[in-house]
Amino acid sequence: STGTTISGTTAKTMKYVDDVLIIQTLSLVKNPNGGNNNVVRISYEVKNTSLTSKNIGIRIMIDTMLGSNDGAPFKVSGRSVEYEQEFSGKSIPRTYQALDNLTNPVLTATGYTYYDNLVRPDKVQFVNWGNIRGSSWNYSIDSSERVTYDSAAAFYFNESTVAPNQSKFASSYYGAYNREVTSKRDAFDYDSKTYYKDLAVLCAKMAAFAYEDYQYNSSNDYFFNVKDS
């Protein structure tokens, strides 16, 4: 059946689009840097329930508003990101940070693009939410466009052929920034090597789905775009 179910710290939503079953799961998982269940795992299973193969790609989008700052800038591998930027292939960072203020942050979130090399995005974009929200799939960044008006992060999992009764998977992680427990060093400076599992906490909150024809996410917390072609 379709709809949303909540059990403990896991929320699952299922919906059909053109003989494709999309299962979105938001769950709190353990933070290896502190042992608390304070990391939000955002995951998708997209199952082809038709009798023919389909080309399916997945785009996960996160509106990274922090506190009252809807245009939270980013830090990627220790460098500030205030304009739209794209990473692909081996250049994709394992972690990134969103801050309510670059010089004196009060709120900082950490995102984790992948846990391992099994399911990792093909492309990551840090963008202006107002621009990407209206695009149905492959958004082209504008390096002169500031993200600090309304920031967002997008994670692309390229199209691949999914046979009948088979599934495509994608996931991302998002939460609150931690300093390393023992040394108190700043994870901004040690991004992917020392702090590749320095994840974070936010609230697990169900989001609206969005599909090939864009549907507005009224919650403004998370936005997920799943393309079926």
Solvent accessible surface area in square Angstrom, and as a share of the most:
residue,aa,sasa,rsa
1,S,134,0.87
2,T,77,0.45
3,G,37,0.36
4,T,72,0.42
5,T,93,0.54
6,I,125,0.63
7,S,86,0.56
8,G,75,0.72
9,T,79,0.46
10,T,45,0.26
11,A,7,0.06
12,K,79,0.34
13,T,15,0.08
14,M,50,0.22
15,K,83,0.35
16,Y,113,0.43
17,V,36,0.20
18,D,104,0.54
19,D,84,0.44
20,V,1,0.00
21,L,24,0.12
22,I,3,0.01
23,I,27,0.14
24,Q,0,0.00
25,T,25,0.15
26,L,0,0.00
27,S,16,0.10
28,L,47,0.24
29,V,40,0.23
30,K,124,0.53
31,N,1,0.00
32,P,73,0.46
33,N,28,0.14
34,G,48,0.46
35,G,40,0.38
36,N,92,0.47
37,N,94,0.48
38,N,29,0.15
39,V,0,0.00
40,V,0,0.00
41,R,81,0.30
42,I,0,0.00
43,S,13,0.09
44,Y,4,0.01
45,E,48,0.21
46,V,0,0.00
47,K,59,0.25
48,N,0,0.00
49,T,59,0.34
50,S,16,0.10
51,L,171,0.85
52,T,92,0.54
53,S,62,0.40
54,K,43,0.18
55,N,73,0.37
56,I,0,0.00
57,G,0,0.00
58,I,0,0.00
59,R,0,0.00
60,I,0,0.00
61,M,1,0.00
62,I,0,0.00
63,D,12,0.06
64,T,1,0.00
65,M,90,0.40
66,L,11,0.06
67,G,49,0.47
68,S,114,0.73
69,N,44,0.23
70,D,51,0.27
71,G,3,0.03
72,A,0,0.00
73,P,8,0.05
74,F,0,0.00
75,K,38,0.16
76,V,7,0.04
77,S,54,0.35
78,G,29,0.27
79,R,174,0.64
80,S,58,0.38
81,V,6,0.03
82,E,59,0.27
83,Y,98,0.37
84,E,5,0.02
85,Q,72,0.32
86,E,68,0.31
87,F,31,0.13
88,S,60,0.39
89,G,45,0.43
90,K,204,0.86
91,S,68,0.44
92,I,8,0.04
93,P,10,0.06
94,R,50,0.18
95,T,2,0.01
96,Y,0,0.00
97,Q,3,0.02
98,A,0,0.00
99,L,1,0.00
100,D,28,0.15
101,N,68,0.35
102,L,43,0.21
103,T,130,0.76
104,N,113,0.58
105,P,53,0.33
106,V,127,0.73
107,L,80,0.40
108,T,24,0.14
109,A,1,0.00
110,T,1,0.01
111,G,0,0.00
112,Y,0,0.00
113,T,1,0.00
114,Y,14,0.05
115,Y,60,0.23
116,D,67,0.34
117,N,105,0.54
118,L,156,0.77
119,V,56,0.32
120,R,77,0.28
121,P,4,0.02
122,D,61,0.32
123,K,33,0.14
124,V,0,0.00
125,Q,0,0.00
126,F,0,0.00
127,V,0,0.00
128,N,11,0.06
129,W,6,0.02
130,G,43,0.42
131,N,63,0.32
132,I,0,0.00
133,R,78,0.28
134,G,59,0.56
135,S,25,0.16
136,S,50,0.32
137,W,35,0.12
138,N,98,0.50
139,Y,27,0.10
140,S,93,0.60
141,I,54,0.27
142,D,65,0.34
143,S,84,0.54
144,S,86,0.55
145,E,45,0.20
146,R,74,0.27
147,V,0,0.00
148,T,37,0.22
149,Y,148,0.56
150,D,28,0.15
151,S,0,0.00
152,A,0,0.00
153,A,0,0.00
154,A,0,0.00
155,F,1,0.00
156,Y,3,0.01
157,F,10,0.04
158,N,83,0.43
159,E,70,0.31
160,S,50,0.32
161,T,96,0.56
162,V,8,0.05
163,A,44,0.34
164,P,50,0.31
165,N,101,0.52
166,Q,102,0.45
167,S,33,0.21
168,K,30,0.13
169,F,113,0.47
170,A,2,0.02
171,S,10,0.07
172,S,0,0.00
173,Y,9,0.03
174,Y,7,0.02
175,G,0,0.00
176,A,30,0.23
177,Y,42,0.16
178,N,50,0.26
179,R,127,0.46
180,E,31,0.14
181,V,80,0.46
182,T,114,0.66
183,S,55,0.35
184,K,127,0.54
185,R,98,0.36
186,D,37,0.19
187,A,1,0.01
188,F,21,0.09
189,D,106,0.55
190,Y,84,0.32
191,D,10,0.05
192,S,50,0.32
193,K,180,0.76
194,T,65,0.38
195,Y,6,0.02
196,Y,82,0.31
197,K,86,0.37
198,D,4,0.02
199,L,2,0.01
200,A,1,0.01
201,V,59,0.34
202,L,66,0.33
203,C,77,0.46
204,A,41,0.31
205,K,95,0.40
206,M,43,0.19
207,A,12,0.09
208,A,40,0.31
209,F,16,0.07
210,A,0,0.00
211,Y,13,0.05
212,E,70,0.31
213,D,120,0.62
214,Y,60,0.23
215,Q,83,0.37
216,Y,103,0.39
217,N,0,0.00
218,S,93,0.60
219,S,42,0.27
220,N,65,0.34
221,D,47,0.25
222,Y,6,0.02
223,F,0,0.00
224,F,0,0.00
225,N,0,0.00
226,V,3,0.02
227,K,29,0.12
228,D,21,0.11
229,S,73,0.47
